[in-house]
Amino acid sequence: MKGKATSFDIAHYAGVSQSTVSRALRNSPLVNEETKRRVREVARELNYKVDKNASNLRTQQSSTLACLLFEDPTGDDSQINPFFLNMLGSITRACAKEGYDLLVSFQQISDDWRADYEDSHRADGIILLGYGDYVDYQSRLQRLLDNNTKFVCWGATVDGRPDLTVKCDNYGGGKLAAEHLVQIRRTNAVFIGDASNHSPEFFDRYKGFRDGLAEHNVLFSERNIANAISTEMSGYHATRSLIANNVKFNALFAASDLIAIGAIKALQEAGINVPKEVSVIGFDNISAASYVSPALTTVQQNTTLAGQMIVANLLNLIRGEAVESTLLPPKLIVRSSTS
């Protein structure tokens, strides 16, 4: 065997789970004597050394949670979606209220988050904010599941474990946007965002928007979709492409506020007045939404409640208590971009 032996190596050769190895090496009464003997023999053969300075999460927790942010393309050097900055404040306050510290880092620093945080006893559990291409991301979540890692995701549904996700009702939020446009008689709409399984949150927003229009006998054409990631620049270029292709529309629903802000810039540069000629709706209600001109109508995700629920659910997982999936209600915030 190359490199230093781990408890997972012992588990493999002893034919038991990693948690059983940990209990056996602690002489836990939950493990029978024969299994303890076998685990200890394998540990000796592999020259496994227990790190006496490391606290064991099951007997002495670190009272720290790790919050891992996805590095998003941004217009500044932060590489952090501003939506997550709002949520980060809420998570920090929720941790402090529970007597926990919060360790913040980026997801891309390592491919083995459990080893970095739980196995090294730096954190009792992991919070994941953001994920990029969800199709590619699922393998990372599966690795955490396979290792029984204590973690909670924002937005990304973990297959087979809905209790590990806290998210907004994105489908319902899309319907709110559609209903508002119907009320103001702006139904010749376009959608800007990734309407595919690669971006499940955006896809749900699109489906809710499409179905919301259909409930009012308004058919939405797939020709009126422009793909975009959640950046101002992507929203800007997607909107310019719609204009260049002579797509006629009097309303625009963007999958995020950042996309919507870029879209407004593109419309204004083309001499199209917002909201007189085109009404624009975003999603998230980031701080900048109320300061752009015109101020952006948007679907609000409650970041305060989201942060509280993420921490509460993760701590319940750590304590072995019951956890249920959490779906937060959206709220339409009407501003001058649609009125």
C-alpha positions as CSV (number, residue, x, y, z in Angstrom):
1,M,0.0,0.0,0.0
2,K,1.3,3.4,-1.0
3,G,1.0,6.3,1.5
4,K,-0.3,6.5,5.0
5,A,-3.1,4.0,5.9
6,T,-6.4,5.5,6.8
7,S,-9.5,4.2,8.6
8,F,-11.1,3.6,5.2
9,D,-8.2,1.2,4.3
10,I,-8.8,-0.7,7.6
11,A,-12.5,-0.8,6.8
12,H,-11.8,-2.3,3.4
13,Y,-9.5,-5.1,4.6
14,A,-11.5,-5.9,7.7
15,G,-14.8,-6.0,5.7
16,V,-16.6,-3.5,7.9
17,S,-17.7,0.2,7.6
18,Q,-15.5,3.1,8.4
19,S,-17.7,4.1,11.3
20,T,-17.3,0.5,12.8
21,V,-13.5,0.9,12.5
22,S,-13.7,4.2,14.5
23,R,-15.9,2.6,17.2
24,A,-13.7,-0.5,17.4
25,L,-10.5,1.5,17.8
26,R,-12.3,3.5,20.6
27,N,-13.2,0.2,22.3
28,S,-16.9,1.1,21.9
29,P,-19.4,-1.4,23.5
30,L,-21.4,-1.1,20.3
31,V,-18.9,-3.3,18.5
32,N,-18.6,-7.0,19.4
33,E,-15.2,-8.4,20.6
34,E,-14.5,-10.5,17.5
35,T,-14.9,-7.4,15.2
36,K,-12.7,-5.3,17.5
37,R,-10.0,-8.0,17.3
38,R,-10.2,-8.2,13.5
39,V,-10.1,-4.4,13.2
40,R,-7.1,-4.1,15.5
41,E,-5.2,-6.8,13.7
42,V,-5.7,-5.1,10.3
43,A,-4.7,-1.7,11.9
44,R,-1.4,-3.3,13.2
45,E,-0.7,-4.9,9.8
46,L,-1.2,-1.6,8.1
47,N,0.9,0.3,10.7
48,Y,-2.1,2.6,11.3
49,K,-1.5,5.3,13.9
50,V,-4.3,7.1,15.5
51,D,-3.8,10.9,15.6
52,K,-4.1,11.5,19.4
53,N,-4.2,15.3,18.9
54,A,-7.3,15.1,16.6
55,S,-10.7,15.3,18.3
56,N,-13.1,12.6,17.3
57,L,-16.3,14.0,15.9
58,R,-18.4,11.4,17.7
59,T,-17.0,12.0,21.1
60,Q,-15.6,15.6,21.0
61,Q,-17.0,17.8,18.3
62,S,-15.2,20.8,17.0
63,S,-18.2,23.1,17.3
64,T,-17.3,24.4,13.9
65,L,-19.2,24.1,10.6
66,A,-17.5,24.5,7.2
67,C,-19.3,26.6,4.5
68,L,-17.9,25.9,1.1
69,L,-18.7,28.4,-1.7
70,F,-18.6,27.6,-5.4
71,E,-16.3,29.9,-7.3
72,D,-18.6,31.8,-9.7
73,P,-17.5,34.0,-12.6
74,T,-18.0,37.5,-11.4
75,G,-17.3,41.1,-12.6
76,D,-15.0,41.6,-9.7
77,D,-12.2,39.6,-8.0
78,S,-14.5,38.0,-5.3
79,Q,-15.6,35.0,-7.5
80,I,-18.6,34.8,-5.2
81,N,-22.2,35.3,-6.4
82,P,-23.6,38.3,-4.4
83,F,-26.7,36.3,-3.6
84,F,-24.5,34.0,-1.5
85,L,-23.0,36.9,0.4
86,N,-26.4,37.8,1.7
87,M,-26.9,34.2,2.8
88,L,-23.5,33.9,4.3
89,G,-24.4,36.6,6.8
90,S,-27.5,34.7,7.9
91,I,-25.5,31.5,8.2
92,T,-22.9,33.2,10.3
93,R,-25.5,34.6,12.7
94,A,-27.3,31.3,12.9
95,C,-24.0,29.5,13.8
96,A,-23.2,32.1,16.4
97,K,-26.6,31.7,18.0
98,E,-26.0,27.9,18.3
99,G,-22.4,28.4,19.7
100,Y,-20.7,27.3,16.5
101,D,-17.9,28.9,14.6
102,L,-18.0,29.0,10.8
103,L,-15.1,28.1,8.6
104,V,-15.5,29.6,5.1
105,S,-13.6,28.4,2.0
106,F,-14.1,27.5,-1.7
107,Q,-15.2,24.1,-2.9
108,Q,-12.5,23.9,-5.6
109,I,-9.6,23.8,-3.3
110,S,-9.9,20.0,-2.9
111,D,-11.8,17.1,-4.4
112,D,-12.3,15.4,-1.0
113,W,-14.3,17.7,1.2
114,R,-14.9,15.0,3.9
115,A,-11.2,14.4,4.4
116,D,-10.5,18.1,4.5
117,Y,-13.2,18.9,7.1
118,E,-14.8,15.9,8.9
119,D,-12.0,13.4,8.8
120,S,-9.4,16.0,9.8
121,H,-11.8,17.2,12.6
122,R,-11.8,20.8,11.4
123,A,-15.6,20.8,11.2
124,D,-18.5,18.7,12.3
125,G,-20.5,19.2,9.1
126,I,-20.4,20.9,5.7
127,I,-22.6,23.5,4.0
128,L,-22.5,23.7,0.2
129,L,-23.4,26.9,-1.6
130,G,-23.5,26.8,-5.3
131,Y,-22.6,24.0,-7.7
132,G,-22.0,25.2,-11.4
133,D,-23.0,22.4,-13.8
134,Y,-25.2,20.2,-11.7
135,V,-24.8,17.2,-14.0
136,D,-21.1,17.2,-13.3
137,Y,-21.6,18.1,-9.7
138,Q,-23.7,15.1,-8.8
139,S,-20.7,12.8,-8.5
140,R,-19.3,15.0,-5.7
141,L,-22.5,14.8,-3.8
142,Q,-22.6,11.0,-4.2
143,R,-19.1,10.7,-2.8
144,L,-20.2,12.6,0.3
145,L,-23.3,10.3,0.6
146,D,-21.1,7.2,0.2
147,N,-18.9,8.4,3.1
148,N,-21.9,9.3,5.3
149,T,-20.8,12.9,5.5
150,K,-22.9,15.3,7.4
151,F,-23.8,18.0,4.8
152,V,-26.6,20.3,3.6
153,C,-26.9,21.9,0.2
154,W,-28.5,25.1,-0.8
155,G,-30.7,24.5,-4.0
156,A,-29.1,21.4,-5.4
157,T,-31.4,18.4,-4.7
158,V,-29.5,15.4,-3.5
159,D,-31.0,12.3,-5.2
160,G,-32.7,10.0,-2.8
161,R,-32.0,12.4,0.2
162,P,-34.4,15.4,-0.1
163,D,-33.6,16.1,3.6
164,L,-30.2,17.3,2.6
165,T,-31.5,20.2,0.6
166,V,-32.8,23.6,1.6
167,K,-34.1,25.5,-1.3
168,C,-36.6,28.1,-2.6
169,D,-39.8,27.0,-4.4
170,N,-38.3,27.9,-7.8
171,Y,-41.2,26.6,-9.7
172,G,-43.6,28.6,-7.7
173,G,-41.4,31.7,-8.1
174,G,-41.6,31.3,-11.9
175,K,-45.4,31.2,-11.7
176,L,-45.4,34.4,-9.7
177,A,-43.4,36.1,-12.4
178,A,-45.8,34.8,-15.1
179,E,-48.9,35.9,-13.2
180,H,-47.5,39.4,-12.7
181,L,-46.9,39.8,-16.4
182,V,-50.4,38.6,-17.2
183,Q,-51.8,41.2,-14.8
184,I,-49.9,44.0,-16.5
185,R,-50.7,42.6,-20.0
186,R,-47.2,41.8,-21.0
187,T,-47.3,38.2,-22.1
188,N,-45.1,38.2,-25.3
189,A,-42.2,37.2,-23.1
190,V,-38.7,35.8,-23.3
191,F,-36.8,33.7,-20.7
192,I,-33.1,34.2,-20.2
193,G,-31.2,31.4,-18.3
194,D,-30.3,27.7,-18.6
195,A,-33.5,25.8,-19.1
196,S,-32.0,22.3,-18.7
197,N,-31.0,19.7,-16.1
198,H,-27.5,21.3,-16.0
199,S,-29.1,24.1,-13.9
200,P,-32.1,22.6,-12.1
201,E,-33.0,25.8,-10.2
202,F,-33.1,27.8,-13.4
203,F,-35.0,25.0,-15.1
204,D,-37.7,25.0,-12.4
205,R,-38.0,28.8,-12.7
206,Y,-38.5,28.4,-16.4
207,K,-41.1,25.6,-16.0
208,G,-43.0,27.5,-13.5
209,F,-43.0,30.6,-15.8
210,R,-44.1,28.6,-18.8
211,D,-46.9,26.8,-16.9
212,G,-48.0,30.0,-15.3
213,L,-48.5,31.6,-18.7
214,A,-50.2,28.4,-20.0
215,E,-52.8,28.7,-17.2
216,H,-53.8,31.9,-18.8
217,N,-53.9,30.4,-22.3
218,V,-50.6,32.0,-23.2
219,L,-48.3,29.7,-25.1
220,F,-44.6,30.1,-24.6
221,S,-42.3,29.4,-27.6
222,E,-38.9,27.7,-27.0
223,R,-37.6,30.2,-29.6
224,N,-38.0,32.8,-26.9
225,I,-35.3,31.2,-24.6
226,A,-31.8,32.6,-24.5
227,N,-29.2,30.6,-22.6
228,A,-27.2,32.4,-19.9
229,I,-25.3,31.7,-16.8
230,S,-25.8,33.9,-13.7
231,T,-23.7,36.9,-14.6
232,E,-24.5,40.4,-15.8
233,M,-22.3,39.8,-18.9
234,S,-24.1,36.6,-19.8
235,G,-27.5,38.3,-19.5
236,Y,-26.2,41.2,-21.6
237,H,-25.0,39.1,-24.5
238,A,-28.1,36.8,-24.4
239,T,-30.4,39.8,-24.7
240,R,-28.3,41.3,-27.5
241,S,-28.6,38.0,-29.4
242,L,-32.4,38.1,-29.0
243,I,-32.5,41.6,-30.4
244,A,-30.1,40.7,-33.2
245,N,-32.3,37.8,-34.2
246,N,-35.3,40.0,-34.4
247,V,-37.2,38.2,-31.6
248,K,-40.1,40.4,-30.7
249,F,-41.0,40.6,-27.0
250,N,-42.5,43.1,-24.5
251,A,-41.5,41.2,-21.3
252,L,-38.3,39.5,-20.1
253,F,-38.0,37.0,-17.2
254,A,-34.4,36.4,-16.2
255,A,-33.4,33.4,-14.1
256,S,-31.4,35.6,-11.7
257,D,-31.1,39.3,-10.9
258,L,-27.6,39.4,-12.3
259,I,-28.9,38.2,-15.7
260,A,-31.7,40.8,-15.5
261,I,-29.3,43.6,-14.8
262,G,-27.2,42.7,-17.8
263,A,-30.4,42.4,-19.9
264,I,-31.6,45.9,-18.9
265,K,-28.2,47.3,-20.0
266,A,-28.5,45.6,-23.4
267,L,-32.1,46.8,-23.9
268,Q,-31.2,50.4,-23.0
269,E,-28.2,50.4,-25.4
270,A,-30.5,49.2,-28.1
271,G,-32.8,52.2,-27.4
272,I,-35.5,50.0,-25.9
273,N,-37.2,51.6,-22.9
274,V,-37.7,49.6,-19.7
275,P,-40.5,49.3,-18.7
276,K,-42.5,51.2,-21.4
277,E,-41.5,48.8,-24.2
278,V,-40.2,45.8,-22.3
279,S,-41.0,44.8,-18.7
280,V,-38.1,43.0,-16.9
281,I,-38.3,40.6,-13.9
282,G,-35.4,39.0,-12.1
283,F,-35.0,36.4,-9.4
284,D,-33.2,36.5,-6.0
285,N,-33.6,40.1,-4.8
286,I,-30.0,40.8,-4.3
287,S,-29.1,44.2,-2.8
288,A,-28.3,45.7,-6.2
289,A,-31.8,45.0,-7.5
290,S,-33.3,48.1,-5.9
291,Y,-30.5,50.4,-7.0
292,V,-30.3,49.7,-10.8
293,S,-32.2,52.1,-13.0
294,P,-35.0,51.3,-13.3
295,A,-35.3,49.4,-10.0
296,L,-35.7,45.7,-10.7
297,T,-38.9,43.8,-10.1
298,T,-37.8,40.4,-8.8
299,V,-38.8,37.2,-7.1
300,Q,-37.3,37.2,-3.6
301,Q,-35.6,34.2,-2.0
302,N,-35.6,34.6,1.8
303,T,-31.9,34.4,2.6
304,T,-32.4,35.1,6.3
305,L,-34.7,32.1,6.7
306,A,-32.6,30.0,4.3
307,G,-29.4,30.5,6.4
308,Q,-31.3,29.6,9.6
309,M,-32.8,26.4,8.1
310,I,-29.5,25.3,6.6
311,V,-27.7,25.5,10.0
312,A,-30.7,24.0,11.9
313,N,-30.9,21.0,9.5
314,L,-27.2,20.4,9.5
315,L,-27.0,20.4,13.3
316,N,-29.9,18.0,13.4
317,L,-28.0,15.7,11.1
318,I,-24.9,15.9,13.3
319,R,-27.0,15.1,16.4
320,G,-28.7,12.2,14.7
321,E,-32.1,13.9,14.9
322,A,-34.8,13.8,12.2
323,V,-34.5,16.2,9.3
324,E,-37.1,17.0,6.6
325,S,-36.6,18.6,3.3
326,T,-37.1,22.4,3.4
327,L,-38.9,24.3,0.6
328,L,-39.0,28.0,1.2
329,P,-41.8,30.2,-0.3
330,P,-40.8,32.9,-2.8
331,K,-42.2,36.4,-2.8
332,L,-42.7,38.8,-5.7
333,I,-41.1,42.3,-5.1
334,V,-42.6,44.8,-7.6
335,R,-40.5,47.7,-8.6
336,S,-40.3,50.1,-11.5
337,S,-38.9,47.7,-14.2
338,T,-42.5,46.4,-14.6
339,S,-44.5,49.5,-13.8
